[in-house]
Amino acid sequence: MALAITACSDGESQKAATPQRLKPEMLATAAPGAQMACVTEADLLQAITHSVKGEKSKFAGMFQNFSCMQLPQAQKYRILSVKSTTIEFTHASNTTESVGMWADISALEPDGSIR
């Protein structure tokens, strides 16, 4: 997870630096860097907890039992739902999926189009 820190400035330059918000049905791509997604929101929160606590074996175990996976960079994803800190998404080619994977909201970036 990355922590972004911004300085206070005049309104115009701040508007330019504000990223577009993710919304349901929007298409997105993986943000730069190693991003992960998990089968359920609970798995995602558990993986984040293991990572923050430095529990490397437990964190790695979540990938070995396929509860979580590395998010491929060169793919497009369709946002299904957005919460304050997490997003549910599926591969953009899945037009009938109503249940998806979960990731931290910073893991995906809008590609500027809505499906």
C-alpha positions as CSV (number, residue, x, y, z in Angstrom):
1,M,0.0,0.0,0.0
2,A,1.2,3.5,-0.7
3,L,0.5,6.6,1.3
4,A,0.2,9.8,-0.7
5,I,1.0,13.1,1.0
6,T,0.0,16.4,-0.6
7,A,0.9,19.9,0.4
8,C,-1.6,22.7,0.6
9,S,-1.6,25.0,-2.4
10,D,-3.8,27.2,-4.4
11,G,-7.1,25.7,-5.7
12,E,-6.1,25.5,-9.4
13,S,-3.0,23.4,-9.1
14,Q,-4.7,21.2,-6.5
15,K,-7.6,20.5,-8.9
16,A,-5.1,19.3,-11.6
17,A,-3.5,16.9,-9.1
18,T,-6.7,15.3,-7.9
19,P,-7.2,11.9,-9.6
20,Q,-10.6,10.9,-11.2
21,R,-12.8,9.0,-8.8
22,L,-13.6,5.4,-9.5
23,K,-17.3,4.7,-10.1
24,P,-19.3,1.5,-10.8
25,E,-19.2,0.4,-14.5
26,M,-16.0,2.5,-15.1
27,L,-13.1,0.7,-16.8
28,A,-9.8,0.8,-15.0
29,T,-6.3,-0.5,-15.2
30,A,-3.9,-1.6,-12.4
31,A,-2.0,1.2,-10.8
32,P,1.8,1.1,-11.2
33,G,3.6,-1.2,-8.8
34,A,2.7,-4.5,-7.4
35,Q,-1.0,-4.6,-6.7
36,M,-3.0,-7.4,-5.1
37,A,-6.6,-8.5,-5.3
38,C,-8.5,-11.0,-3.1
39,V,-11.5,-13.2,-3.5
40,T,-13.5,-11.5,-0.8
41,E,-13.3,-8.2,1.0
42,A,-12.7,-10.1,4.2
43,D,-9.7,-11.8,2.6
44,L,-8.3,-8.4,1.4
45,L,-8.6,-6.9,4.9
46,Q,-7.0,-10.0,6.4
47,A,-4.1,-9.8,3.9
48,I,-3.6,-6.1,4.6
49,T,-3.6,-6.8,8.4
50,H,-0.9,-9.6,8.0
51,S,1.2,-7.2,5.9
52,V,1.0,-4.3,8.3
53,K,1.8,-6.6,11.3
54,G,4.8,-8.0,9.4
55,E,3.4,-11.5,9.4
56,K,5.1,-12.5,6.1
57,S,4.3,-16.2,6.3
58,K,0.6,-15.6,6.9
59,F,0.6,-13.0,4.1
60,A,2.3,-15.4,1.7
61,G,-0.1,-18.1,2.7
62,M,-3.0,-16.1,1.4
63,F,-1.4,-16.3,-2.1
64,Q,-0.6,-20.0,-1.8
65,N,-4.2,-20.9,-1.0
66,F,-5.4,-18.6,-3.8
67,S,-7.4,-16.2,-1.5
68,C,-5.3,-13.4,-3.0
69,M,-3.4,-12.9,-6.2
70,Q,-1.0,-10.5,-7.9
71,L,-3.0,-8.1,-10.2
72,P,-1.9,-8.3,-13.8
73,Q,-0.8,-4.8,-15.1
74,A,-1.7,-5.1,-18.7
75,Q,-5.4,-5.8,-18.2
76,K,-8.6,-3.7,-18.2
77,Y,-11.1,-4.2,-15.3
78,R,-14.7,-3.1,-14.8
79,I,-15.6,-1.6,-11.5
80,L,-18.6,-3.3,-9.8
81,S,-18.8,-1.4,-6.6
82,V,-16.8,1.2,-4.7
83,K,-16.6,1.6,-0.9
84,S,-14.5,4.2,1.0
85,T,-11.3,2.2,1.0
86,T,-12.0,-0.9,-1.2
87,I,-13.3,-1.7,-4.7
88,E,-14.9,-4.7,-6.2
89,F,-14.1,-5.4,-9.8
90,T,-14.0,-8.0,-12.6
91,H,-12.2,-8.4,-15.9
92,A,-13.5,-5.9,-18.4
93,S,-14.5,-8.7,-20.8
94,N,-16.8,-10.2,-18.1
95,T,-20.2,-8.6,-19.0
96,T,-22.4,-10.8,-16.8
97,E,-20.3,-11.1,-13.6
98,S,-22.0,-9.6,-10.6
99,V,-19.4,-10.8,-8.1
100,G,-15.8,-9.9,-8.4
101,M,-12.4,-9.6,-6.7
102,W,-11.6,-7.0,-4.1
103,A,-8.7,-4.6,-3.9
104,D,-7.6,-1.5,-2.0
105,I,-9.1,1.6,-3.8
106,S,-5.5,2.7,-4.8
107,A,-4.9,-0.5,-6.7
108,L,-6.8,0.6,-9.8
109,E,-6.8,3.8,-11.9
110,P,-9.6,4.9,-14.2
111,D,-8.8,4.6,-17.9
112,G,-11.3,7.3,-18.7
113,S,-14.2,5.3,-20.1
114,I,-17.4,3.8,-18.8
115,R,-18.8,0.6,-20.1
